[in-house]
Amino acid sequence: MLFLTATSIGICAGMTRSAFSIAFTAFLIVLTFGLASLVSAGPTSYLDLLIAVFGYNAGLINFVAGLMVIRRLRPA
């Protein structure tokens, strides 16, 4: 579920087509994990952060691949 959520965030960030928005969203993912680990009473797993980052990158890659497919199929 974490991977799918991060993938959808990556797709939505890619749809803005703004390099600042894409980088800022990645920063917010890491910042949110850091704040959650500070506030939580129990131990946190960095594997969850790694899954979220991989999901975010997968979403961006899927968005770019989708754009390439759409441009390839569009008549010239």
C-alpha positions as CSV (number, residue, x, y, z in Angstrom):
1,M,0.0,0.0,0.0
2,L,2.9,2.4,0.7
3,F,4.4,1.7,-2.7
4,L,1.1,2.4,-4.5
5,T,0.6,5.6,-2.5
6,A,4.1,6.8,-3.3
7,T,3.6,5.8,-7.0
8,S,0.5,7.9,-7.2
9,I,2.2,10.8,-5.6
10,G,5.0,10.5,-8.2
11,I,2.5,10.5,-11.0
12,C,0.7,13.5,-9.7
13,A,4.0,15.4,-9.1
14,G,5.0,14.5,-12.7
15,M,1.8,15.9,-14.0
16,T,2.7,19.4,-12.7
17,R,5.7,19.4,-15.1
18,S,7.6,21.6,-12.7
19,A,11.1,20.5,-11.6
20,F,10.6,22.5,-8.4
21,S,7.4,20.7,-7.6
22,I,8.9,17.3,-8.3
23,A,12.0,18.0,-6.1
24,F,9.9,19.6,-3.4
25,T,7.6,16.6,-3.2
26,A,10.5,14.3,-2.8
27,F,11.9,16.5,0.0
28,L,8.5,16.5,1.7
29,I,8.4,12.6,1.6
30,V,11.7,12.5,3.4
31,L,10.7,15.3,5.8
32,T,7.5,13.7,6.7
33,F,9.2,10.4,7.5
34,G,11.7,12.2,9.6
35,L,9.1,14.0,11.6
36,A,7.1,10.8,12.0
37,S,10.1,9.0,13.3
38,L,10.8,11.8,15.8
39,V,7.2,11.8,17.1
40,S,6.6,8.1,17.2
41,A,6.9,6.2,20.4
42,G,8.3,3.0,18.8
43,P,11.2,2.3,16.5
44,T,10.9,3.3,12.8
45,S,12.0,1.2,9.8
46,Y,14.1,2.9,7.2
47,L,12.8,0.2,4.8
48,D,9.5,2.0,4.7
49,L,11.3,5.2,3.6
50,L,13.2,3.2,0.9
51,I,9.9,1.8,-0.4
52,A,8.3,5.2,-0.5
53,V,11.3,6.7,-2.4
54,F,11.3,3.8,-4.9
55,G,7.5,4.1,-5.3
56,Y,7.9,7.8,-6.0
57,N,10.6,7.2,-8.6
58,A,8.5,4.5,-10.2
59,G,5.6,6.9,-10.4
60,L,7.7,9.5,-12.2
61,I,9.1,6.8,-14.5
62,N,5.6,5.5,-15.3
63,F,4.4,9.1,-16.1
64,V,7.3,9.8,-18.4
65,A,6.9,6.4,-20.1
66,G,3.2,7.1,-20.5
67,L,4.0,10.5,-22.1
68,M,6.3,8.8,-24.6
69,V,3.7,6.2,-25.5
70,I,1.1,8.8,-26.1
71,R,3.4,10.9,-28.3
72,R,4.4,7.8,-30.2
73,L,0.8,6.8,-30.9
74,R,-0.4,10.3,-31.8
75,P,-0.6,10.8,-35.6
76,A,2.0,13.1,-37.1
